[in-house]
């Protein structure tokens, strides 16, 4: 049996109009094992929500998808690095030149693109 791909979504949201929620739904729809991360939520789309990336129970993450402002992303880089995900997606609006430079310097496999589109979906498929 093939192992499900895993993704932690930083900035996952209970608000179905936000991209952090649409990403949860898109990855679920494509068969990912999804770990929403948001310190202000207990559940998102019926999934347990984790207060921080370090609380995610997966031993090995295939990807981390970031939906946070760059200033918060900078603060979370050590935690992102420690997770040792195969790839880290910085979605539009979550990146800045400083953040990208620092992430690459830390050896993080940075991808600047929309992870929703990458899994074969369009954000507008996921209406509220």
N, CA, C and O of each residue as an XYZ file, in Angstrom:
512
protein
N       0.841     -1.189      0.000
C       0.000      0.000      0.000
C       0.882      1.247      0.000
O       1.832      1.346      0.776
N       0.563      2.178     -0.862
C       1.352      3.397     -0.976
C       1.042      4.339      0.178
O      -0.116      4.534      0.549
N       2.106      4.923      0.740
C       1.961      5.851      1.848
C       1.393      7.180      1.335
O       1.792      7.686      0.286
N       0.455      7.724      2.107
C      -0.111      9.029      1.740
C       0.958     10.106      1.876
O       1.792     10.064      2.781
N       0.917     11.065      0.965
C       1.773     12.246      1.082
C       1.289     13.060      2.282
O       0.091     13.116      2.559
N       2.218     13.682      2.984
C       1.860     14.464      4.166
C       2.159     15.941      3.936
O       3.125     16.305      3.266
N       1.301     16.779      4.510
C       1.500     18.228      4.411
C       1.051     18.887      5.713
O      -0.010     18.574      6.252
N       1.877     19.799      6.202
C       1.485     20.675      7.305
C       1.195     22.036      6.696
O       1.990     22.557      5.914
N       0.055     22.610      7.057
C      -0.334     23.903      6.498
C      -0.247     24.954      7.595
O      -1.085     25.011      8.494
N       0.793     25.791      7.499
C       1.002     26.865      8.468
C       0.122     28.039      8.088
O       0.217     28.565      6.980
N      -0.731     28.445      9.010
C      -1.676     29.508      8.705
C      -2.999     28.951      8.203
O      -3.783     29.659      7.571
N      -3.238     27.674      8.491
C      -4.536     27.081      8.154
C      -5.612     27.895      8.861
O      -5.387     28.413      9.955
N      -6.769     28.007      8.243
C      -7.818     28.873      8.782
C      -9.170     28.166      8.819
O      -9.467     27.313      7.982
N      -9.977     28.540      9.804
C     -11.356     28.058      9.864
C     -12.244     28.829      8.885
O     -13.333     28.372      8.538
N     -11.779     29.992      8.443
C     -12.513     30.840      7.512
C     -12.383     30.257      6.098
O     -11.299     30.286      5.514
N     -13.470     29.734      5.555
C     -13.443     29.036      4.271
C     -13.115     29.958      3.092
O     -12.859     29.469      1.992
N     -13.118     31.279      3.295
C     -12.767     32.194      2.207
C     -11.256     32.426      2.136
O     -10.766     33.001      1.164
N     -10.527     31.991      3.139
C      -9.072     32.218      3.186
C      -8.321     31.076      2.504
O      -8.744     29.920      2.527
N      -7.200     31.440      1.901
C      -6.395     30.450      1.194
C      -5.842     29.379      2.126
O      -5.635     28.242      1.701
N      -5.600     29.719      3.383
C      -5.140     28.725      4.345
C      -6.171     27.634      4.590
O      -5.812     26.530      5.000
N      -7.442     27.923      4.347
C      -8.495     26.909      4.433
C      -8.628     26.182      3.096
O      -8.772     24.960      3.062
N      -8.579     26.923      2.012
C      -8.708     26.317      0.683
C      -7.586     25.300      0.456
O      -7.791     24.277     -0.198
N      -6.410     25.587      0.995
C      -5.287     24.665      0.859
C      -5.550     23.364      1.619
O      -5.229     22.281      1.128
N      -6.131     23.469      2.813
C      -6.494     22.267      3.570
C      -7.430     21.409      2.717
O      -7.219     20.206      2.569
N      -8.462     22.038      2.159
C      -9.452     21.294      1.369
C      -8.856     20.737      0.074
O      -9.178     19.616     -0.320
N      -7.993     21.506     -0.589
C      -7.379     21.047     -1.840
C      -6.473     19.846     -1.597
O      -6.528     18.863     -2.335
N      -5.646     19.924     -0.568
C      -4.744     18.804     -0.274
C      -5.536     17.559      0.147
O      -5.197     16.442     -0.242
N      -6.589     17.762      0.943
C      -7.449     16.625      1.312
C      -8.059     15.983      0.074
O      -8.072     14.759     -0.061
N      -8.564     16.821     -0.827
C      -9.214     16.328     -2.039
C      -8.254     15.520     -2.909
O      -8.679     14.647     -3.665
N      -6.963     15.812     -2.800
C      -5.963     15.107     -3.599
C      -5.305     13.959     -2.830
O      -4.301     13.405     -3.278
N      -5.873     13.602     -1.667
C      -5.421     12.416     -0.955
C      -4.286     12.613      0.025
O      -3.726     11.634      0.518
N      -3.934     13.844      0.320
C      -2.877     14.103      1.301
C      -3.370     13.845      2.723
O      -4.558     13.976      3.019
N      -2.446     13.482      3.584
C      -2.688     13.486      5.014
C      -2.341     14.903      5.465
O      -1.182     15.312      5.398
N      -3.347     15.652      5.924
C      -3.197     17.085      6.165
C      -3.138     17.383      7.669
O      -3.939     16.880      8.456
N      -2.160     18.218      8.035
C      -1.996     18.672      9.413
C      -2.126     20.190      9.438
O      -1.154     20.893      9.161
N      -3.325     20.716      9.770
C      -3.477     22.167      9.875
C      -2.734     22.685     11.110
O      -2.749     22.053     12.166
N      -2.091     23.833     10.962
C      -1.369     24.452     12.079
C      -1.884     25.871     12.264
O      -1.760     26.715     11.376
N      -2.469     26.120     13.446
C      -2.977     27.443     13.808
C      -3.191     27.432     15.317
O      -4.011     26.663     15.818
N      -2.463     28.278     16.048
C      -2.586     28.261     17.520
C      -3.945     28.717     18.049
O      -4.224     28.578     19.240
N      -4.794     29.262     17.171
C      -6.089     29.779     17.628
C      -7.265     28.865     17.278
O      -8.423     29.242     17.460
N      -6.964     27.656     16.774
C      -8.055     26.756     16.371
C      -7.828     25.356     16.939
O      -6.693     24.900     17.081
N      -8.933     24.688     17.259
C      -8.864     23.294     17.709
C      -9.062     22.334     16.549
O      -8.441     21.272     16.491
N      -9.946     22.725     15.616
C     -10.255     21.906     14.448
C     -10.422     22.792     13.228
O     -10.914     23.917     13.316
N     -10.001     22.261     12.085
C     -10.235     22.928     10.804
C     -10.682     21.856      9.825
O      -9.980     20.867      9.611
N     -11.838     22.052      9.238
C     -12.413     21.106      8.274
C     -12.460     19.689      8.855
O     -12.211     18.710      8.151
N     -12.781     19.595     10.138
C     -12.925     18.302     10.793
C     -11.620     17.648     11.207
O     -11.623     16.544     11.752
N     -10.509     18.316     10.955
C      -9.189     17.779     11.318
C      -8.686     18.425     12.600
O      -8.976     19.590     12.871
N      -7.938     17.672     13.380
C      -7.282     18.241     14.557
C      -6.331     19.317     14.090
O      -5.572     19.112     13.144
N      -6.366     20.456     14.744
C      -5.478     21.556     14.407
C      -4.391     21.631     15.475
O      -4.672     21.493     16.666
N      -3.169     21.846     15.053
C      -2.022     21.885     15.954
C      -1.594     23.329     16.190
O      -1.626     24.160     15.282
N      -1.197     23.607     17.421
C      -0.821     24.978     17.789
C       0.514     25.392     17.175
O       0.759     26.578     16.954
N       1.368     24.420     16.902
C       2.666     24.728     16.299
C       3.121     23.556     15.437
O       2.623     22.438     15.569
N       4.053     23.827     14.576
C       4.580     22.806     13.681
C       5.235     21.676     14.474
O       5.168     20.514     14.075
N       5.861     22.015     15.582
C       6.546     20.992     16.383
C       5.571     19.990     17.011
O       5.991     18.912     17.433
N       4.280     20.326     17.081
C       3.277     19.418     17.647
C       2.692     18.444     16.620
O       1.991     17.504     16.994
N       2.968     18.655     15.349
C       2.449     17.778     14.299
C       3.017     16.373     14.517
O       4.231     16.216     14.643
N       2.152     15.347     14.564
C       2.610     14.003     14.909
C       3.321     13.224     13.800
O       3.791     12.114     14.051
N       3.413     13.757     12.608
C       4.063     13.031     11.510
C       5.578     12.990     11.722
O       6.197     14.002     12.049
N       6.154     11.824     11.533
C       7.606     11.664     11.654
C       8.330     12.293     10.462
O       9.470     12.742     10.580
N       7.653     12.316      9.317
C       8.282     12.815      8.104
C       7.241     13.555      7.269
O       6.272     12.963      6.793
N       7.455     14.845      7.102
C       6.543     15.644      6.270
C       7.080     15.724      4.853
O       8.262     15.992      4.638
N       6.197     15.489      3.887
C       6.599     15.659      2.503
C       6.676     17.141      2.147
O       7.555     17.575      1.402
N       5.724     17.910      2.703
C       5.732     19.336      2.414
C       5.146     20.132      3.562
O       4.352     19.644      4.367
N       5.574     21.374      3.594
C       4.971     22.383      4.461
C       4.492     23.468      3.514
O       5.222     23.882      2.613
N       3.277     23.923      3.716
C       2.719     24.987      2.890
C       2.437     26.174      3.805
O       1.712     26.050      4.792
N       3.016     27.322      3.469
C       2.979     28.491      4.355
C       1.999     29.540      3.843
O       2.061     29.970      2.692
N       1.087     29.940      4.737
C       0.111     31.011      4.478
C       0.170     32.009      5.626
O      -0.844     32.277      6.270
N       1.327     32.549      5.877
C       1.535     33.495      6.973
C       2.279     34.712      6.434
O       2.989     34.610      5.434
N       2.122     35.864      7.090
C       2.896     37.035      6.664
C       4.404     36.760      6.810
O       4.810     36.013      7.699
N       5.230     37.360      5.944
C       6.667     37.112      5.983
C       7.312     37.332      7.361
O       8.219     36.589      7.735
N       6.864     38.326      8.111
C       7.465     38.590      9.429
C       7.265     37.399     10.372
O       8.148     37.078     11.168
N       6.119     36.758     10.281
C       5.867     35.566     11.117
C       6.656     34.386     10.567
O       7.214     33.600     11.332
N       6.704     34.259      9.250
C       7.493     33.201      8.627
C       8.949     33.244      9.058
O       9.554     32.203      9.314
N       9.513     34.445      9.141
C      10.905     34.590      9.590
C      11.090     34.025     10.993
O      12.068     33.326     11.264
N      10.158     34.326     11.876
C      10.246     33.830     13.258
C      10.123     32.308     13.321
O      10.681     31.674     14.216
N       9.389     31.722     12.368
C       9.159     30.278     12.379
C      10.210     29.481     11.612
O      10.151     28.251     11.604
N      11.165     30.142     10.971
C      12.155     29.412     10.172
C      12.896     28.327     10.957
O      13.093     27.238     10.418
N      13.317     28.569     12.202
C      13.987     27.479     12.921
C      13.085     26.251     13.100
O      13.554     25.118     12.990
N      11.805     26.470     13.371
C      10.851     25.373     13.523
C      10.618     24.665     12.182
O      10.499     23.441     12.130
N      10.554     25.452     11.099
C      10.389     24.885      9.757
C      11.612     24.039      9.410
O      11.479     22.929      8.894
N      12.791     24.562      9.691
C      14.022     23.826      9.423
C      14.067     22.521     10.215
O      14.439     21.478      9.677
N      13.687     22.579     11.488
C      13.720     21.398     12.355
C      12.764     20.303     11.884
O      12.995     19.126     12.160
N      11.697     20.673     11.179
C      10.722     19.694     10.696
C      11.284     18.837      9.567
O      10.785     17.741      9.311
N      12.316     19.328      8.895
C      12.988     18.579      7.821
C      12.040     18.087      6.731
O      12.171     16.963      6.245
N      11.090     18.929      6.353
C      10.181     18.581      5.257
C      10.964     18.528      3.948
O      11.963     19.228      3.784
N      10.507     17.703      3.030
C      11.182     17.586      1.735
C      11.114     18.891      0.954
O      12.056     19.246      0.245
N       9.982     19.616      1.088
C       9.823     20.888      0.385
C       8.951     21.823      1.219
O       8.039     21.392      1.925
N       9.260     23.117      1.115
C       8.490     24.133      1.830
C       7.966     25.135      0.808
O       8.727     25.825      0.129
N       6.639     25.191      0.725
C       5.975     26.066     -0.235
C       5.631     27.391      0.435
O       4.893     27.428      1.419
N       6.170     28.469     -0.107
C       5.807     29.804      0.341
C       4.827     30.341     -0.701
O       5.210     30.705     -1.813
N       3.566     30.379     -0.315
C       2.498     30.785     -1.216
C       2.512     32.299     -1.418
O       3.082     33.022     -0.600
N       1.888     32.791     -2.503
C       1.871     34.227     -2.760
C       1.423     35.021     -1.534
O       0.395     34.727     -0.925
N       2.214     36.028     -1.189
C       1.921     36.873     -0.031
C       2.640     36.435      1.232
O       2.699     37.189      2.203
N       3.189     35.219      1.233
C       3.881     34.733      2.432
C       5.389     34.933      2.326
O       6.114     34.713      3.297
N       5.860     35.344      1.165
C       7.290     35.432      0.946
C       7.778     36.881      0.946
O       7.018     37.815      0.692
N       9.067     37.036      1.238
C       9.753     38.320      1.097
C      11.189     37.973      0.719
O      11.636     36.855      0.976
N      11.920     38.909      0.113
C      13.312     38.608     -0.245
C      14.134     38.153      0.972
O      14.916     37.207      0.876
N      13.956     38.822      2.100
C      14.706     38.456      3.314
C      14.365     37.041      3.773
O      15.258     36.267      4.119
N      13.085     36.704      3.777
C      12.647     35.375      4.205
C      13.197     34.300      3.271
O      13.700     33.278      3.738
N      13.108     34.515      1.967
C      13.585     33.523      1.008
C      15.092     33.317      1.143
O      15.579     32.187      1.117
N      15.816     34.413      1.287
C      17.274     34.337      1.424
C      17.663     33.573      2.687
O      18.538     32.708      2.647
N      17.019     33.889      3.795
C      17.340     33.229      5.058
C      16.953     31.746      5.012
O      17.708     30.899      5.490
N      15.791     31.425      4.444
C      15.354     30.032      4.347
C      16.341     29.217      3.513
O      16.710     28.106      3.894
N      16.762     29.763      2.393
C      17.724     29.047      1.534
C      19.062     28.876      2.258
O      19.685     27.818      2.170
N      19.502     29.917      2.974
C      20.755     29.838      3.725
C      20.697     28.756      4.801
O      21.727     28.198      5.178
N      19.502     28.464      5.291
C      19.318     27.433      6.321
C      19.165     26.041      5.700
O      18.979     25.058      6.418
N      19.245     25.957      4.377
C      19.158     24.663      3.709
C      17.745     24.161      3.478
O      17.539     22.980      3.195
N      16.768     25.054      3.598
C      15.365     24.680      3.379
C      15.096     24.639      1.878
O      15.485     25.552      1.150
N      14.428     23.578      1.414
C      14.073     23.450      0.006
C      12.860     24.342     -0.272
O      11.713     23.924     -0.118
N      13.142     25.571     -0.682
C      12.131     26.611     -0.866
C      11.481     26.509     -2.240
O      12.159     26.374     -3.259
N      10.146     26.578     -2.246
C       9.397     26.674     -3.494
C       8.461     27.874     -3.347
O       7.642     27.925     -2.429
N       8.590     28.833     -4.258
C       7.731     30.020     -4.247
C       6.666     29.833     -5.301
O       6.887     30.115     -6.479
N       5.500     29.353     -4.872
C       4.399     29.110     -5.803
C       3.168     28.746     -4.997
O       3.233     28.582     -3.779
N       2.053     28.623     -5.684
C       0.795     28.262     -5.039
C       0.700     26.742     -4.922
O       0.639     26.040     -5.932
N       0.689     26.241     -3.704
C       0.632     24.790     -3.498
C      -0.723     24.209     -3.888
O      -0.819     23.018     -4.184
N      -1.758     25.022     -3.891
C      -3.084     24.553     -4.313
C      -3.039     24.200     -5.804
O      -3.522     23.144     -6.212
N      -2.462     25.082     -6.604
C      -2.339     24.844     -8.038
C      -1.424     23.644     -8.277
O      -1.673     22.841     -9.177
N      -0.362     23.521     -7.472
C       0.565     22.408     -7.645
C      -0.110     21.046     -7.490
O       0.257     20.100     -8.187
N      -1.080     20.928     -6.597
C      -1.749     19.633     -6.425
C      -2.831     19.396     -7.484
O      -3.522     18.378     -7.461
N      -2.967     20.343     -8.405
C      -3.889     20.143     -9.522
C      -5.254     20.763     -9.330
O      -6.203     20.407    -10.029
N      -5.364     21.673     -8.404
C      -6.643     22.340     -8.152
C      -6.483     23.845     -8.352
O      -5.373     24.368     -8.444
N      -7.628     24.520     -8.415
C      -7.648     25.973     -8.498
C      -8.329     26.503     -7.236
O      -9.343     25.949     -6.812
N      -7.792     27.563     -6.629
C      -8.393     28.078     -5.404
C      -9.883     28.392     -5.535
O     -10.634     28.221     -4.575
N     -10.319     28.851     -6.713
C     -11.732     29.220     -6.876
C     -12.666     28.006     -6.869
O     -13.884     28.172     -6.821
N     -12.111     26.781     -6.917
C     -12.936     25.572     -6.783
C     -13.494     25.448     -5.371
O     -14.504     24.780     -5.148
N     -12.834     26.091     -4.433
C     -13.165     25.938     -3.036
C     -13.870     27.190     -2.511
O     -13.298     27.986     -1.767
N     -15.109     27.332     -2.916
C     -15.910     28.473     -2.460
C     -16.251     28.276     -0.991
O     -16.066     27.195     -0.430
N     -16.741     29.318     -0.397
C     -17.113     29.254      1.016
C     -18.209     28.274      1.174
O     -18.686     28.054      2.288
